[in-house]
Amino acid sequence: MDFSNNIAFQRVYYDFESKTLFVIFRNGHSTKYAHKNVPNEVFEDFKKSNFSNRFYYKNIKDKYSHEIDFLSDMDHEYLNFKD
């Protein structure tokens, strides 16, 4: 999905093996949330919502444990971000 018109998210991606949902906000700080144990169905519903900010806050943010981190060089390379 092209996130260029998404107000809240710069990128969202999901690791099916570890069931980790990565959410990168469009906040200028390169903040990355890694939500653990997110079922595939929740990720699919999130996609169907066109990655809605409302869906995220209602169904993901406080329901699945998360770590906050900053983007690594590998994230930049993988996601083709420009510095």
KARA-V867371 format. One record per backbone hydrogen bond with DSSP energy under -0.5 kcal/mol. CO is the residue of the C=O (numbers start at 1). NH is the residue of the N-H. If there is no record, write none. Layout:
CO/NH
CO/NH
//
This chain:
1/3
3/6
8/26
11/24
13/22
14/16
15/19
15/20
18/37
19/21
19/38
20/15
20/22
21/35
22/13
23/25
23/33
24/10
24/11
25/27
30/71
31/25
32/69
33/23
33/35
34/67
35/21
37/39
39/42
39/43
40/44
41/45
42/46
43/47
44/48
45/49
46/51
47/50
52/56
53/57
54/58
55/59
56/60
56/61
60/63
60/64
65/36
67/34
69/32
72/76
73/77
74/78
75/79
76/80
76/81
77/80
//
